[in-house]
Amino acid sequence: MTDTLQWTATATGVVAAILVAVHAGARVTGIGFLIFIVSSVSWVAFGAIEDQHGLVVQNVVLTAINIFGVYRYLIVGKPFALKGRNAPAA
């Protein structure tokens, strides 16, 4: 079971990183964040079974970040500019 979790987490993490890195649009990036959630949850399960508390905490935080990424790219539909950064000139 732990081998399956570990390899699932690894493979999905690699695929997600590629999708986010290519930055091929909001939909592809959002799908990358969805896959990152699968990776993070798999690492949380693996860490819990193997009593790896640091891995669990790290991936709980990463899961929250990835949920925000899904919201930002799939629900809102496009990344929003932070005030003062990449904002259109007035």
trRosetta pair geometry for C-beta under 8 A, 3 or more apart (Angstrom, degrees):
i j d omega theta_ij theta_ji phi_ij phi_ji
1 4 5.8 -57 -154 34 32 111
1 5 6.5 29 152 -15 67 106
1 49 7.3 -147 109 -142 114 166
2 5 5.5 -52 -145 39 38 112
2 6 6.0 38 156 -22 69 108
2 46 6.0 103 -149 -135 80 84
2 49 5.6 -154 -92 105 104 142
2 50 6.4 97 -137 -58 137 105
3 6 5.8 -57 -144 38 28 111
3 7 6.2 16 162 -9 65 110
4 7 6.3 -62 -143 43 25 101
4 8 6.0 28 158 -21 64 111
5 8 5.8 -57 -143 38 26 112
5 9 6.2 26 158 -19 64 109
5 42 5.2 176 -166 -171 75 88
5 43 7.9 150 159 -81 99 27
5 45 5.3 -126 -141 96 139 111
5 46 4.2 174 125 -73 126 96
5 49 7.3 125 39 22 162 141
6 9 5.9 -56 -149 36 26 111
6 10 6.4 24 153 -17 62 109
6 42 7.8 175 -78 152 17 109
6 46 5.4 112 -73 -124 70 146
7 10 5.5 -51 -142 38 35 113
7 11 6.0 31 161 -16 68 108
8 11 6.2 -57 -141 40 25 105
8 12 6.0 15 165 -9 64 113
8 38 7.4 -96 157 152 102 102
8 39 7.8 -165 131 -108 70 54
8 42 4.8 -145 99 -134 105 153
9 12 6.4 -61 -139 43 22 103
9 13 6.0 26 159 -24 60 114
9 39 5.0 97 -154 -157 61 65
9 40 7.8 116 -139 -57 99 13
9 42 3.6 -161 -73 103 89 119
9 43 4.5 118 -146 -58 145 76
9 46 6.1 -79 -16 -7 149 141
10 13 5.8 -61 -149 35 24 113
10 14 6.5 21 157 -17 63 106
10 39 7.8 136 -37 -138 10 103
11 14 5.9 -56 -151 34 30 109
11 15 6.4 25 155 -14 65 108
12 15 5.7 -54 -144 41 35 110
12 16 6.0 36 157 -21 67 109
12 35 5.1 -155 -172 176 92 90
12 36 7.5 170 141 -91 96 24
12 38 4.7 -101 -176 96 160 110
12 39 4.1 -160 97 -68 105 88
12 42 6.8 120 38 11 134 144
13 16 5.8 -56 -143 38 27 111
13 17 6.3 29 157 -22 63 107
13 36 6.9 66 -117 -121 59 64
13 39 4.0 123 -66 -147 76 148
13 43 8.0 55 -60 -43 129 122
14 17 5.8 -54 -148 33 28 112
14 18 6.6 29 154 -18 62 104
15 18 5.8 -57 -154 34 31 111
15 19 6.5 28 153 -17 66 107
15 32 7.9 -156 128 -126 68 73
15 35 5.6 -88 97 161 105 153
16 19 5.7 -57 -148 38 33 110
16 20 6.3 25 158 -13 68 108
16 32 4.7 117 -160 -170 65 71
16 33 7.2 108 -160 -77 113 18
16 34 8.0 -157 -114 68 111 48
16 35 3.9 -165 -80 95 99 106
16 36 4.1 150 174 -61 156 73
16 38 7.9 176 -54 48 131 94
16 39 5.9 -109 8 -9 142 137
17 20 6.0 -58 -144 41 29 105
17 21 5.9 28 158 -21 65 114
17 32 7.5 143 -48 -165 10 116
17 36 7.9 101 -55 -88 59 102
18 21 5.8 -60 -141 39 26 111
18 22 6.4 24 163 -22 64 106
18 32 7.6 -152 73 -118 51 117
19 22 6.4 -54 -146 29 26 106
19 24 7.7 -78 -160 26 63 108
19 28 5.6 -147 -169 165 94 85
19 29 6.8 166 142 -105 87 33
19 31 6.0 -96 175 90 151 91
19 32 3.2 -170 97 -83 112 106
19 35 6.7 96 28 33 144 136
20 23 7.2 21 168 -67 42 65
20 29 5.5 75 -121 -141 61 75
20 32 3.9 -180 -51 135 76 152
20 33 6.9 91 -84 -55 115 69
20 36 7.4 27 -37 -45 134 129
20 69 7.8 -28 -111 -168 126 146
22 28 6.9 -58 82 134 110 139
23 28 7.9 130 -165 86 14 115
23 29 6.2 23 -122 -76 52 118
24 28 4.2 5 72 51 100 160
24 29 7.3 174 48 -41 59 78
25 28 5.2 85 60 15 81 102
25 29 6.8 -154 93 -4 38 94
26 29 5.8 -63 -144 43 28 110
26 30 6.0 30 158 -22 66 110
26 73 4.7 -174 -168 -161 77 80
26 74 7.3 167 151 -73 93 41
26 77 5.9 67 133 172 157 44
26 78 5.1 -89 -77 -99 149 51
26 79 6.8 -161 -105 -21 100 73
27 30 5.7 -55 -146 36 27 112
27 31 6.5 28 154 -18 63 104
27 73 7.4 180 -76 157 18 98
27 74 7.0 81 -123 -104 52 76
28 31 5.7 -51 -149 35 32 111
28 32 6.6 40 148 -23 62 102
29 32 5.4 -49 -155 31 35 118
29 33 6.8 35 148 -17 64 100
29 69 7.5 -116 148 179 91 105
29 73 4.7 -126 96 -142 101 155
30 33 5.6 -51 -152 34 36 111
30 34 6.6 42 148 -21 65 100
30 69 7.0 175 -120 143 54 80
30 70 5.8 88 -160 -132 85 52
30 72 7.8 -163 -96 79 92 65
30 73 3.4 -162 -70 108 89 109
30 74 3.4 134 -171 -52 147 91
31 34 5.3 -46 -150 32 38 116
31 35 6.5 36 151 -16 66 102
31 74 7.6 110 -51 -78 53 122
32 35 5.8 -56 -150 38 32 109
32 36 6.4 39 148 -24 65 103
32 69 7.8 -74 90 148 85 136
33 36 5.2 -46 -146 32 37 118
33 37 6.8 47 151 -26 62 94
33 66 5.0 166 -169 -162 83 76
33 67 8.0 169 161 -66 115 13
33 69 3.4 -161 -120 110 145 120
33 70 4.7 -158 111 -59 124 68
33 73 6.2 140 9 39 136 130
33 74 7.6 -140 60 -13 121 112
34 37 5.7 -47 -160 23 35 114
34 38 7.2 35 144 -15 62 98
34 66 7.8 150 -78 167 17 109
34 70 5.7 90 -70 -101 73 116
34 74 7.4 49 -47 -34 111 153
35 38 5.5 -45 -157 30 43 114
35 39 6.6 46 145 -18 67 102
36 39 5.3 -53 -150 38 38 116
36 40 6.1 36 153 -19 70 105
36 62 7.2 -116 163 159 108 104
36 66 4.3 -155 102 -120 114 132
36 69 7.1 28 52 62 140 148
37 40 5.8 -53 -143 38 31 109
37 41 6.2 28 159 -16 65 108
37 63 6.0 77 -134 -139 73 77
37 66 4.7 -179 -69 122 75 136
37 67 6.7 84 -97 -66 121 67
37 70 7.0 -2 -37 -41 133 133
38 41 6.1 -57 -144 40 26 107
38 42 6.3 29 154 -21 62 109
39 42 5.7 -60 -151 36 27 112
39 43 6.4 24 154 -16 65 106
40 43 5.7 -55 -148 37 33 109
40 44 6.4 37 151 -22 65 102
40 59 4.4 169 -161 -169 79 93
40 60 7.8 152 168 -70 112 19
40 62 4.6 -160 -113 99 130 107
40 63 4.2 -178 123 -71 141 79
40 66 6.0 -166 -2 6 145 146
41 44 5.5 -47 -148 32 35 115
41 45 6.5 35 153 -17 64 102
41 59 7.6 -178 -63 154 20 119
41 63 6.3 85 -62 -104 72 127
42 45 5.8 -53 -150 37 32 110
42 46 6.2 32 152 -17 65 108
43 46 5.5 -52 -142 40 34 113
43 47 5.9 34 158 -20 67 108
43 55 5.9 -125 168 170 99 102
43 56 7.9 -174 130 -94 79 40
43 58 7.8 -59 131 86 135 98
43 59 4.2 -175 91 -90 117 160
43 62 8.0 20 60 59 138 137
44 47 5.8 -57 -144 39 26 109
44 48 6.3 28 156 -21 63 107
44 55 7.8 -177 -99 129 36 83
44 56 5.4 77 -140 -135 67 69
44 59 4.7 -146 -59 100 79 124
44 60 6.1 93 -104 -64 124 72
44 63 7.0 -8 -39 -39 135 136
45 48 5.8 -54 -147 34 29 111
45 49 6.4 25 156 -15 64 107
46 49 6.0 -60 -151 38 29 108
46 50 6.0 4 161 3 67 116
46 52 7.5 -10 120 39 78 127
46 55 7.2 -66 92 134 93 141
47 50 6.1 -68 -136 53 27 97
47 51 7.9 -101 170 70 56 7
47 52 4.0 -97 -144 73 79 97
47 53 7.2 142 166 -76 112 13
47 54 7.7 -129 -150 69 132 48
47 55 3.5 -164 -102 93 130 110
47 56 4.0 -164 111 -56 133 75
47 59 6.7 167 2 25 142 130
48 51 7.7 26 -177 -74 26 34
48 52 8.0 -70 -36 46 21 71
48 56 5.7 90 -62 -97 72 127
50 55 7.8 15 71 49 115 146
52 55 4.0 21 123 22 116 121
52 56 6.5 147 94 -21 68 86
53 56 5.5 -55 -149 35 35 114
53 57 6.3 31 157 -17 69 105
54 57 5.9 -54 -145 37 30 107
54 58 6.2 31 157 -19 65 109
55 58 5.9 -54 -144 37 28 112
55 59 6.2 12 163 -6 63 113
56 59 6.3 -72 -149 44 23 99
56 60 6.3 28 156 -24 65 106
57 60 5.8 -52 -146 30 30 112
57 61 6.7 27 156 -13 63 105
58 61 6.1 -65 -161 38 29 108
58 62 6.3 24 148 -16 67 111
59 62 5.0 -45 -135 41 43 115
59 63 6.1 56 157 -28 66 96
60 63 5.7 -47 -151 28 30 115
60 64 7.0 31 149 -17 59 101
61 64 5.8 -53 -157 33 35 111
61 65 6.6 34 148 -16 66 105
62 65 5.4 -52 -147 38 38 113
62 66 6.1 38 153 -20 68 106
63 66 5.6 -55 -145 39 30 111
63 67 6.4 36 152 -23 64 102
64 67 5.7 -49 -149 31 32 113
64 68 6.7 34 150 -17 61 102
65 68 5.6 -54 -157 34 34 114
65 69 6.6 38 145 -21 65 103
66 69 5.2 -46 -149 33 39 117
66 70 6.6 43 151 -20 66 97
67 70 5.6 -48 -151 33 35 112
67 71 6.5 37 149 -18 64 103
68 71 5.5 -52 -150 37 34 114
68 72 6.1 32 153 -20 67 109
69 72 5.6 -55 -141 38 30 111
69 73 6.0 -2 170 6 67 114
70 73 6.7 -71 -134 50 21 89
70 74 5.2 -27 -172 29 65 121
70 75 6.8 60 135 -14 71 101
71 74 7.3 -49 -90 54 9 80
71 75 4.7 -34 -146 35 50 129
71 76 6.4 53 151 -14 65 98
72 75 7.5 35 -7 47 14 88
72 76 5.6 -25 -149 31 32 126
72 79 5.8 32 162 -110 110 65
72 80 7.1 -116 -147 11 94 86
73 76 7.3 11 -40 54 11 89
73 77 7.6 28 179 -141 32 9
73 78 7.5 35 -129 -112 50 14
73 79 6.6 -5 -86 -63 77 77
74 77 7.3 12 -179 -83 16 44
76 79 7.9 92 91 -95 127 21
76 80 6.6 -64 154 -34 154 105
81 85 6.2 -161 -176 89 87 71
81 86 4.5 -136 -133 91 116 98
81 87 5.2 158 129 -81 139 61
82 85 4.5 22 70 43 96 115
82 86 7.4 74 41 40 69 96
83 87 6.5 26 -145 -61 39 139
84 87 6.3 16 -43 -2 9 128
